[in-house]
Amino acid sequence: IKTPPIIDGCLKGVLRKQVIDIVELLPEYNLEEASISPFELQQADELFLTNVIVGVQSVTKYRKKQYKNDVAKSLVAKLNLKVMLS
C-alpha cells in the first residue's frame, strides 16, 4: 500500500494515521510513503482516500480504469473492530 507523504500536500489526518497503524501490523501488506504519479494511479489495483468525515472511500474509476475495493472494505472492517474494542 502506497501513500503520499505529507510534503506532497496530504493532510496529516487522524484517520490516515489509524489506517497506517493498521496496515503496518498486517503481514500481507507493505506500506510505502512516497510520491505517487498519475501513471502509478492507472497501474494500481485499488485506490482509496481517507477522511475523518467520510471514512475510507474507494475510488471506483480514474480515467478509463476501473478499480476493486477489497482492501478498502477490509480496512473499514478492521477500523470498526478497533473502535468497538476501544
GIRALIN-V183845 format. One record per residue. N is the residue number from 0. RES is the residue in three letters. PHI is phi in radians with two decimals (none if undefined). Layout:
[[N:RES:PHI] [N:RES:PHI]]
This chain:
[[0:ILE:none] [1:LYS:-2.03] [2:THR:-2.29] [3:PRO:-1.24] [4:PRO:-1.33] [5:ILE:-1.00] [6:ILE:-1.15] [7:ASP:-1.45] [8:GLY:1.86] [9:CYS:-1.23] [10:LEU:-1.35] [11:LYS:-1.49] [12:GLY:-1.51] [13:VAL:-1.14] [14:LEU:-1.18] [15:ARG:-0.99] [16:LYS:-1.10] [17:GLN:-1.13] [18:VAL:-1.12] [19:ILE:-1.04] [20:ASP:-1.06] [21:ILE:-1.18] [22:VAL:-1.06] [23:GLU:-1.13] [24:LEU:-1.54] [25:LEU:-1.61] [26:PRO:-1.17] [27:GLU:-1.39] [28:TYR:-2.18] [29:ASN:-2.00] [30:LEU:-1.80] [31:GLU:-2.21] [32:GLU:-1.81] [33:ALA:-2.77] [34:SER:-1.04] [35:ILE:-2.10] [36:SER:-1.56] [37:PRO:-1.00] [38:PHE:-1.08] [39:GLU:-1.14] [40:LEU:-1.06] [41:GLN:-1.30] [42:GLN:-1.57] [43:ALA:-1.19] [44:ASP:-1.42] [45:GLU:-2.66] [46:LEU:-2.28] [47:PHE:-2.62] [48:LEU:-2.01] [49:THR:-2.11] [50:ASN:-2.77] [51:VAL:-1.08] [52:ILE:-1.43] [53:VAL:-1.60] [54:GLY:1.62] [55:VAL:-1.67] [56:GLN:-2.05] [57:SER:-1.28] [58:VAL:-1.70] [59:THR:-1.60] [60:LYS:-2.66] [61:TYR:-2.40] [62:ARG:0.97] [63:LYS:-1.76] [64:LYS:-1.60] [65:GLN:-1.75] [66:TYR:-2.11] [67:LYS:-1.40] [68:ASN:-2.44] [69:ASP:-1.11] [70:VAL:-1.18] [71:ALA:-1.04] [72:LYS:-1.06] [73:SER:-1.10] [74:LEU:-1.18] [75:VAL:-1.09] [76:ALA:-1.08] [77:LYS:-1.17] [78:LEU:-1.12] [79:ASN:-1.11] [80:LEU:-1.13] [81:LYS:-1.06] [82:VAL:-1.14] [83:MET:-1.14] [84:LEU:-1.44] [85:SER:-1.36]]
